[in-house]
């Protein structure tokens, strides 16, 4: 059998999936849309729907590609950044996912900018923008305290889908590093940020 790679891309409103051979020729591709709820700067999605659509496209792609005589040696996942969801210890959704386009955390942006004047040195952004994970996570703590307290994790959409597919947690410096809670120089959680969220 010939080797192939499957690529799953979790976009803003659709899941795209395809397979390629070693010469980067496309073997098969497909797409599924999912719903984005938008209202006054809030953008939310159902991560369970995202996972269902991801499963559908992967099953289709794997079936067709193997029927064509290929062995899929790996599945690569690319994704929109910043979109996350609160989940319990078993990765069950506790609320809707907050999208990367979401700018609800305006007050939190101002607060964090004051508390973290050297944010740019560790985060790769000039300040804690309202669209960043760090600001929206604080918004969640302040406005949905019961959900925040119950949550065990706050995975990004690609991390959520990967966990549901494999039962294991995966992340990467690029995706996680764009959220503002990660020190991109030391490659671990930003210690200046953690006490603020404990308050």
N, C-alpha and C positions, 0 to 999 in steps of 0.2 A: 504493500500500500504506500501511496505517496503521503508525505506529511503536510499538514495544513495548520493554520492558526485561525481561531475564531475571535472576532472583535465585537464586544458589546459596548455600545455608546449610549449613555443615559443623558439625553439632551434635556432642554428646558421643558418641552412638552411632548417628546416622543422618544421611543427606544428604537435604536437602529442596531442591526446585527448583520455581520457578514463573515465570510471565510476567505482567506487568501492562501495561495501556495507560496513556495519559497522564492519564486520570481516576482512576488507581489501581484500576481494576477488574481482578480476577484473570481471566486468559484461560485458563490451564492450570496444573496443579500435580501434582507426584508426589513420591515418597519412596522411599529405599532404606536399610535398616539395614545397619550393619557391626559386626563383632565387637569387643568390648572385653574384654581379659583382665585380671581383677582378682584380686589375692592380697596379703593383709596390707599394705594401703596402697599397693600398686603397681598402677598402671593403665596398660596398654600397648595400642597398636593398630597395625595393619599399614597403613602409608601407601599402599602399592601397592593394597590393597583400597579404601581411601578414594578414590584417584584413579580406579580402575575404576568404582566406584559413581557418582562425580561425572560421569564421561564418559557413563555409561548414562542418567542423568537428564537431562543436558544434551541429548543426542541426541534423546531422546523429546520433551522440551519444545520444542526448536527445530523439529523436524519437524511437530508438531501445530500450533504457533503460526503457522508460515509457511503451512501448509495452510489456516489460517483467514484468510489475507490480511494478515498482519502482517510488518513488517520489524523484526528485533531489532537495535537500534542499539548496545546495550552489554550486557555481562554483569557483574553486581555480585556480589561474593563477601563473605559475612559468615561469621564463624567463632567457635568457642570460642577463648579466649585461652590462652596458655602451652603448649599441646601442641606438641612439637617432635621432631625426629629428626636424627641424624647422617647426613650424606650425603657421597659423594665429589665430586670436581670435576665429574662429569657428572650429579650429582643422583641417583645410584643409592643406595638405602637401604643403610645399614651395620648397622642394628639395628631393633628395633621403636620406634615412636614413644612417647614418655613423655607421658602425659596430664595435663591441668590438675588433675585430681582427685588425682594422685599426691603422696604426702607422704613419700616415702622419704628425702628429704634433711634429716632432723632434725639430724644432726651438723653438716652444712654450714650450716644456718641459724644455729646457735650460733656457729660459726667466723666466718661472714661478719658477723654482728651485732657481734662484737668488733672485726673488722678495719675495718668501715665504720660507725662510730658516727653519722655524719651522712647515712646512706643516705636518710633521709626527705626531705632537701632536694632531691634530684635524681630520685628514683624514684617518688614519689607513694604509697609505702607506708611504714608506720612502721618496718619492719625487713625484712631478707631472709627472708621466710617460707619454710618447707620446700616449699610448693606453687609457688613462683616459679621461673621459668626460670633465674635466676641461681644458685639453690641446686642445682637438679637438674643444671645444666650442670657445676657443680663436682663433684657426686656422680658423674657420668659420667666425668669426668677421673680421679677417684680409684679408682673401682671397675671401670671398663672402659677402662683406659689405652690399650690397643692400638686400640680403636675411636675413642677421642677423638683420638689422634694421627693416625690415617688420615683422619679427617673433614676435608673442606674447608669445609663449611658446617653450620649447625645451624638449618635453616628451621622456621618454624611451619607447621602443617598447611595453612593457607590459602595461604602462600607456596609450599609444595611443590606443591599442586594447580595454582596459577596458573602456576608454572614449567613443569609437565608439559603444561599445555594450550597454552602460548604459546611456550615456549623462552626466555622472558625472566623476570628476577627482579623481583618487585614486593613492596613492603612498605608499611606505613603507620605513622604516629606512634602511633595508638591501640593497635594490636595489639602492635607492637614495644615501645612505651613501658610496657606492663604487665609486662614481664619482669624489670625491675630492672637491666638492663645498659645502659640508655639514659638519658641525661640529658634529662629532659623540658623543662628550661628552655633548654638550649643546642641541643637537637635533634641530638645526635650521641652516639656511644658514651661511656659514663661512664669517664673516664680514671682515676678512683680504683679502678674495678673491674678494668680490664684487667691491671695488674701482678699481682693476686692469682691470676688464672687462668694466668699465665705461670710461676708458681712450681712 
